[in-house]
Amino acid sequence: MINKISHNIFEAFFGSVRGRRAVSFLYRLLFFYEYPAISKFCQKNSSKRIIAVNAYETYQFHHLQPVYRSLIQDPTNSVILIGSNPKKLKAETNKFFFDQNHLIVNVNIFSYIWLPLLRPNIFLDTATTPQHRLCPRKTVTMLFAHGLSSLGFSKNHAEIKDAVTYDYIIATGPYQEKALKLAAEKYKVRLPEIIRGGFIRGDTLAEKGRAFNRRAFLKKCGLPDRKTLLFAPTWGEFSATAEWIDPIAEASHELDCNLLIKLHPLMLEGTTQWETAGIDWKAKLAQLGSRKNIHICNTYELEDYMLAADIMITDASSVGIEFFLLRRPVIFLPAPQYFDTFGRDKPIYWLREGLEISEISGLKEKIKAINPDSGPAADYDLESIIYNPGNAVANICSFLRNIGGQRPADG
């Protein structure tokens, strides 16, 4: 309890605009020796449109990565990532992420503390952080509602009060737009303009799916070519993971199925029981990963694992709805604590009707009844789930080109 309280106090301070401004000012004094590099960047790119993409949490950047790659192809843009404080940016733990994305500190990735001096024309965010409030007033700020299961940037609908501080919200689909409007109505706030962008991972799935070799991929995972399950639950103590992971592992063995296990980064890296349910998941996954029919998803892209799977098993994770895009069956586990905590006015609740099981016997029966060789196993109303299927990246980048660096008229 004490850890959670102290964690909440820490988050409240650093998550507030005043707290972030105070901290960034102190950091600029401490790391003033970086100023020449910042000044050089600003002078070099004075004639370009600077687009800043928030990568404060590196796993969140993945949601916008295809847009980032498209934007950097335009020579009129200077696209930069915004990361944590200067000390953390230089930590060894970031090396793989930096190498993978060809990033150099104070060249194309900068600490958030320098935003007042970088003065980006556009700031793209994937979560309601205070970083965008450090930008000059002229900066156009956009919140990309990247997920499908809830608001797209948070499970907690109260965060809609933070979302209205952006100039635009880029939505992924009709159900999510409905959830945004319900949250705004509940908390009596006025939403910024909603842009119907689309779901970026949907583009990636469609593109990768055209040339995906399932058998070869399963072989790389050390698995035979047979019915394959993907267990990808949400994070936290409200997740069904602790209760269901062992029964699912046993069922996969009993039914002669492959099992891919993908846990959320917060489940693996979190420091509170709220995030991890008090379990050492790295140790648990090491134990499960030693079984011949189980592969722990930490080597390849999530889209590859999704394309390799015949059946998705989840509780309230957005990947459950994402799997709909492949027109393959999804089995939802009960998640009463999740919905008691975060409410039911969200797509992950509306779309689970008729797809939820309550006990392991029902799970086994559903798995046995599904024949992967019979073609598409499910027919979902995709028009109610996503905008611009297969064309989300192009649509979002087109909007960014047209908006330039101009704030909306009522901004």
N, C-alpha and C positions, 0 to 999 in steps of 0.2 A: 504493500500500500504506500509506504514512504517513497519507494522508488518511483511509483507511478505519479505521486503528487509532485515530487521534485522534477520529474520528466515533463509534466504538464506545465509547471512554472517556467522551466527552461524554454519549452516550446512557445509559450505565450509571449515571453519577452522577445525572443529572436524572431518569432513570427509576426510581431507587430511592426508597423511602419516606423514608429519612433525608435523602437529598439534597434531595428535594422539600420536606420540612418545614423544612430549614435555609434553603433559598432563599426559601420563602414567608414565613418569619419576617423575613428581611432586607428583603424587598419590603414587608412591612407597616410596618416602621420607615420605609422610604424614602418610601412613599406614604401615610403616616398621615393626610395631609390628606383622604383619601377616607373616613376613618372615619365622619364625621357622616352621609354618604349611606348607608353600610352600616347604621348605627344606626337611621336614619329608616326604611329598608326593613323592618328586623326589627320595629320597633314597629308599623308600619302593617299588617304581615301576621301579627301574633302569633296571631290566631285562625284563620288559614288553614293548610292543609297545603302546605308548600313542597316542590315537586318540582324537583330540579336535573337538567338534561340536559347532559351533557358535550359541548361544541362546541370543545374545545381545537384540533382540526383541523376547519376549517369544512366540508370535503368529507364528513367522517364524520357530521356533523349531518344531512345529507341523508337518511341511512338512517332516522332517527327523526323526520323532519319531520312526516309525517302523524300520528304519535302526539302530537307536541308540539301540533299544531293542534287536535287533538281535546281534549287535556287543558286547554287554555286556555279552552275553552268552558264549563268547570265553574267557577262563581264561588267554590266552596269551595277551589279550588286557587290557589296562586300559583306559576306555572311560570317558572323562570328558566333561562338558559343559562350555562354555565361555560366561560370562555375562557382565553386565555393570560395572560401577565403584563400589568400595567396599561399599560406602555409599548406593547406590541404591540397591545393592544386598541384603542388610540387611533391606530394607524397608518392612513394614508390607504388602504392596500390592503384594509382591512376595510369601507370605506364602502359598497360595492355590496352586500355580504352583509348589513350592518346595515340599509340602506334597504329591501332586498328583504323582510326579515323583521321590520321595524318595531322594531328593537332600539335601546336607549339604554343606554350604559354606566352601571352602578350604579343602573339602574332595573329592567331585565329581563335584562341580561347583566352578569356579574361575573367578575372575575379569580378563578382558582382559589385565590389566596392568602387570600381572605376566607371560604373554606368553614368553617373552625373557628368563625367568628362568625355566619355565615348559618344554620348548623345545620339543613340540609334534613332533611325527614322521609324522603324517597326520593331516591336518586341513581342516575340511569340512565347507563350507559356503553356505548360501541360498540367499545371496544378496552381491552386490559388496561393501563390507566394507573395511576399511583400516586395520582391525584387523589382517588379515593374513600376512600383511607386518611387523608385530611386531615379527613374528616367526623367528627363525634362518634360514639361507639360506638352510640348509639341509632338512627342513620340506617340505613335499609334500603337496601342497595346491590345493584344489579342489573346484570348484564352482558348486553347484548342481542347475541346471536350473529347478526349481521345478514345475513351472506352465506350462500351455499349450497355453495360449492366445497370448503371445508375445515372448520376449527373454527368459522368464522364471524366470528372476531375476529382471527385470525392464520393465516398459512400454516405457521408453526413450531409443531409440536405440543408443544414444550417449554414454551410459554406457558400450557399447562394448569395449571402450577404457580402461575401468577399468577391464573388464573381462579378458583381455589378460595378466594381471599380475599374473594370476593363472597358475598352471602347467597343469591342466586339467579342462574341462567343462563336466559335466555329463548331457547329454540331455535326454529329456523325449520322443521325437518322431520325425519323419521325417519332419513334418511341422515346428517344432521349430528349428531343425537343419538348415533348409532352411532359416529361419528368421535370425539365427545367422550368416550365411554366407553372406546374403545380407547386414546385418549391418556392418560386417567386411569390405566388399567391399566398402560400402558407405564411411566409415570413414578411409579406407586405412590402416587397421591394420591386423596383422597376428594372426589368432586364435590359441590358444593352441590346443592340441589334444582333439578331441571330443569323449567321451565315450558314447556309446548308452545304457544307463542304463535302462530307462523305467520310468513309472509314478507311484510313490509310492501309491498315493491315489487310483489308479486303483486297486492295490492289496487289499487295505482295503475294497473297495466297493464290490469286488468279494467275499472276505472272509465273510464279514458281511451279504451280500445278501443271502447267502446260508441258513441262519437260521433266517432271519429277519421276525418278525411278525408285519406287517404293521398295522393291526387293533389295536393290543395292544399298539403300539407306539403312534398312533393317540389318543387313549384313554388317555395315559399319558399326552399328550399335551392339553387335554380337548376338543378334536375335534371328531366328528362322522366319521364313515367310509364312505367317499364319495370322489368325485373328488377333488384332492388336488393340489394347485398351490404353487410353491416355487419362490418367488421374491428375487433374489440375484444379485444386480447390483454391478458395480465397485464403487470405492470411488472417492471423489473429486468433484470440481466444474464442471468438464467435464462429470460427471456422469448424467444419465437420471433420477436419483432418485427423485430429487426435483420436476420435472415436472410430473412424472408418478406415484408416490407412492399413491396419493389419488385416481386418476382414477382407478388404479388396485384394490385398496381396495373396491371401490364402485362396480366395475365389479364383484368381487368375491362374494359380497353380492347378487347382482342382479341375478347371475347365480347359486346361492346355492352351492358355492364351499368353501372348506377350503383354507385359505391363510397362508402360512408360510413366514415370512419376515426375511431375513438374510442380515444385513448390515456389511460391512467390518470394522474391528477394527479401521482402520485409520479414517473412517467416524465418529465413535463414540468417539474416544479418541483424534483425531487431535486438534490442537490449532490454525490452520490458515484456512482462507476461501478456500485456495487451496485444503485443505484436506477435509473440511466439507461442502463446499458450503455456509458457513455462517449460518447454521441451527443447532439448538439444537436438535440433533436426539434422544437423550435419552428421552427428553420431548415428542417429536413427536411419538416415538414408544410406550411410556406409554399410550398416547391417543389412538393410533390404537389398542394396545393390549387389551384394555377394551372391544372390540367388540367380540361377541361370536364366530364368524367364523375365527378369526385371532389369530395366535400364533406367538410370537416374539422369534426367534431362538437364545436363549442365555443360554439354560439349557443343551442341549444334543450335541453330536458330529455332525458336519456338514454332515458326511456320513449317519447318521440316518435320518436326514431331507431329504437328497437327495433320499434315498431309499423309504421314505414315500410319496414322491411327484410323481404325474402323469405327470406334466408339469413344465418345468423350464421357467421362464421369467427373462431375463437379458438384459443388454445393451452391455457391452464389458468385462465382468468378465470372468476369466478363468473357473469358475464353469459351465459356459454355455457349453464349450467343454467337461468338465468332465462328464456332464450329458449325452453326447453322448454315453459314455461307458455303460450306462444302456439301450441303444437303446430306449430311450424315447424322446418325442418331446420337442424341444427347440424353444421358441419364442424370437426373438431378437428385442429390442427396438432401434429406431434410436439414434445414438450417434455421431452426426457430430462434436461436439467440441472435443470429444476424438480423432477422427481420424485426425482432422485438427491439433491437438496438437502433437500427437505421430506418425502420419503416418499410411499408409495402408499396408506396407509390413510385415504383421503378420497374424498368423493363425486365430485370432478372426475376421479378415476382410475376409479372403479367404473362411472361412467355414460358413459364415452367408448368402451366396447367396440363395435367395428363401425362407429364414426363417425370414426375417425382415418385421415387419408391420410398418405403418406410423401413424396410428390413432387408437383411442380406439375402434371404430366399428370393425376394422379389427382384433383387439385382441380378442374381444368378439366372433366373428365368428370362429376364430381358436379354441378357448377354447371349444365352443359348439360342434365343429365338431369332437373333439377327444373323443374316447370311450376307457377308461382304461381297460374295460373288454374284449377287442378284442385281447389281447396279445401285443407283441412288436409293438409299434406304429411308429417306424422309423428304417431305415436300413442305418447305416453309415459305411463308409470305415475306420474301426478302424486301419487297417495296415498303413494308411497314417497319423494317429493321434498319436499312441503310439508305443514304442518299448517294447518287452517282456511282453505282457499283462498277468497279473496275476502272473508274476515272476520277477518283478522289484527289490524287496528287495533282493532276493537271488542273482540276477545278480550283483547288486551293491556291496553287501557284498563280493561276490566272487572276484570281481575286486580289492576291498580293500585288501583282503588277499593276492592276487597275487602281488600287487604292493609293499607290505611291506612298507618300509620307504624310498624307492629309488626314487629320482627325475628322470624325463625322461632324456635321454642322452643329449639332446640339452638344458637342463634346466640351 
